[in-house]
């Protein structure tokens, strides 16, 4: 059943890659401007991002478990926000592994670095990226994780190229994002099939859609770098 769903999604993605027009997408230009406020109150966003009722918070352990991280691996959290997933990634890869917390918001990066130091999570490194690049070195990571962030990519082609470059051959690209349903139609640029088409056109292959019991607003897709 799972393989059938992947095949159906791949067919839909292929069709959308050829037929989807910009008129069918929501314009999200400037979506990230509010995060660039130098007076941004990180604690306010931490309360919002790390609260019960938000699926990626409630199911964070199941999402991380689905990735299958191993000790010694390197994982990058692109769009790390306030660092919700960083301690979980650090525990999964161990002290011999590496966790790169990437974000375009300086205040978020500072917040994550402070928390990592307080918890003595020395395997966590913060990277300030930008709208077109992760800032990750070429071939530096085994896994790139993007949670509720792909729809924020204002230049998805450039970001996907940067992610592809950062991943080692055969590396895993994990995308968690919202289903394009009300009330998020105006917030989410396109739907799952369109995002899949964009990602596959950038040198990735969809390998699995993870089903987590109880998750309704978000989906979890695993891709392989090819």
C-alpha positions in Angstrom: 0.0 0.0 0.0 2.8 2.4 0.9 4.6 1.7 -2.4 1.4 2.3 -4.3 0.9 5.6 -2.6 4.5 6.6 -3.5 3.9 5.6 -7.2 0.7 7.6 -7.3 2.4 10.7 -5.8 5.3 10.3 -8.3 2.8 10.2 -11.2 1.1 13.3 -9.9 4.4 15.0 -9.4 5.5 14.2 -12.9 2.2 15.6 -14.3 2.4 18.7 -12.2 6.0 19.4 -13.3 4.8 19.7 -16.8 1.5 21.5 -16.3 1.6 23.5 -13.1 1.7 27.3 -13.8 2.6 30.2 -11.6 -1.0 31.3 -11.6 -1.9 28.2 -9.6 0.5 29.0 -6.9 0.2 31.4 -3.9 2.7 34.3 -4.0 4.7 34.1 -0.8 7.3 36.7 -1.6 8.2 38.5 1.5 6.9 35.7 3.7 10.1 35.7 5.8 10.4 39.5 6.4 8.8 39.3 9.8 11.6 37.0 11.0 14.3 39.5 10.1 13.2 42.2 12.6 16.3 43.0 14.7 14.0 43.4 17.7 12.4 39.9 17.1 11.4 38.3 20.5 12.8 34.8 20.2 11.0 33.6 23.3 7.6 34.5 21.8 8.5 32.3 18.7 9.8 29.5 20.9 6.5 29.4 22.7 4.7 29.2 19.4 7.0 26.7 17.8 7.4 24.4 20.8 3.9 24.0 22.1 1.4 21.2 22.4 -1.1 21.1 19.6 1.5 21.8 16.9 1.9 18.5 15.1 5.6 18.8 14.5 6.0 19.3 18.2 3.7 16.6 19.4 5.1 14.0 17.0 8.7 15.1 17.0 10.1 11.9 18.4 8.2 9.8 15.8 9.4 12.1 13.0 13.0 11.8 14.1 12.7 8.0 14.6 11.5 7.7 11.0 14.8 9.1 9.7 16.9 6.3 11.1 19.8 8.4 12.1 22.9 6.5 13.3 25.7 7.4 15.7 28.5 9.3 13.9 26.3 10.7 11.1 26.0 14.4 10.2 22.5 15.9 9.9 21.5 19.5 9.0 18.3 21.1 10.1 17.6 23.7 7.5 15.1 26.2 8.9 15.9 25.2 12.4 13.9 28.0 14.0 14.3 27.9 17.8 16.0 24.5 17.7 13.2 22.2 18.7 14.8 19.2 16.9 18.4 19.9 17.8 18.6 17.9 21.1 16.9 15.0 19.5 19.3 15.0 16.6 22.2 15.3 19.0 21.1 12.3 20.9 20.6 10.3 17.7 24.1 10.9 16.2 25.9 11.0 19.5 29.1 12.9 20.5 30.9 11.5 17.4 28.3 12.9 15.0 27.4 16.4 13.9 24.3 18.5 13.9 24.1 21.7 11.8 21.4 24.1 12.8 20.8 26.4 9.8 18.5 29.4 9.7 18.3 32.8 8.1 17.3 34.5 11.3 20.3 35.7 13.4 18.3 35.8 16.6 17.3 32.2 16.2 20.9 31.2 15.5 22.0 33.0 18.7 19.2 31.3 20.7 20.1 27.8 19.5 23.9 28.3 20.1 23.1 29.5 23.7 20.9 26.5 24.4 23.4 24.1 23.0 26.2 25.5 25.2 24.0 25.4 28.3 23.2 21.7 27.6 26.8 20.9 26.6 25.7 19.6 23.2 29.1 20.2 21.5 28.1 18.4 18.3 25.7 21.2 17.5 27.0 23.9 15.1 25.0 26.9 14.0 25.1 28.3 10.5 23.5 31.6 9.4 22.3 30.9 5.8 20.4 33.1 3.4 17.5 33.0 1.0 19.5 31.1 -1.6 22.0 29.0 0.3 22.2 26.8 3.4 25.8 27.8 3.9 26.7 24.1 4.3 30.0 22.8 2.8 29.8 20.5 -0.2 29.3 16.9 0.7 29.3 17.6 4.4 26.1 15.8 5.6 24.3 12.5 5.4 20.8 13.9 6.1 19.1 17.3 5.5 15.9 17.9 7.4 13.5 20.6 6.5 10.5 20.9 8.8 7.6 23.4 8.0 10.2 25.4 6.1 10.1 24.3 2.5 7.1 26.5 1.8 9.2 29.4 3.1 11.8 29.0 0.4 11.4 32.1 -1.8 14.0 30.7 -4.3 13.4 27.0 -4.0 15.6 26.1 -7.0 18.6 27.8 -5.5 17.9 26.3 -2.0 17.4 22.8 -3.5 20.7 23.1 -5.4 22.5 24.1 -2.2 20.9 21.1 -0.3 21.8 18.8 -3.1 25.4 20.0 -3.0 25.7 19.6 0.8 24.4 16.1 0.8 26.8 13.1 0.3 25.9 10.8 -2.6 22.9 8.7 -1.6 22.1 11.1 1.3 18.6 11.5 2.6 16.5 14.6 2.3 13.5 14.7 4.7 10.7 17.2 4.1 7.9 17.8 6.7 5.4 20.4 5.6 1.7 21.3 5.8 -1.0 19.8 3.6 -2.4 22.6 1.5 -5.8 22.7 3.2 -7.8 25.5 4.8 -6.9 27.7 6.6 -3.4 27.6 5.1 -4.2 28.0 1.4 -2.8 31.5 1.4 0.2 30.6 3.5 1.4 27.5 1.7 2.6 28.2 -1.8 1.7 24.9 -3.4 0.6 21.3 -2.5 2.5 18.2 -1.8 2.6 16.9 -5.3 4.0 20.2 -6.7 6.6 20.3 -4.0 7.6 16.7 -4.8 7.8 17.6 -8.5 10.2 20.5 -7.7 12.4 18.4 -5.5 12.6 15.5 -7.9 13.5 17.9 -10.7 16.4 19.0 -8.6 18.2 15.7 -8.4 16.3 13.8 -5.7 14.1 10.6 -5.8 11.1 10.1 -3.5 11.7 6.9 -1.6 9.0 7.0 1.1 6.0 8.8 2.5 6.0 8.2 6.2 2.6 7.6 7.8 2.4 8.6 11.5 -0.8 7.8 13.2 -2.5 11.0 14.4 -0.8 13.4 12.1 -3.4 15.1 9.8 -2.1 18.6 9.0 1.5 17.6 8.0 3.1 15.1 5.8 6.6 13.5 6.0 8.5 12.7 2.7 11.8 11.0 2.4 14.0 11.6 -0.7 17.3 10.3 -1.8 20.0 12.4 -3.4 20.8 11.0 -6.9 
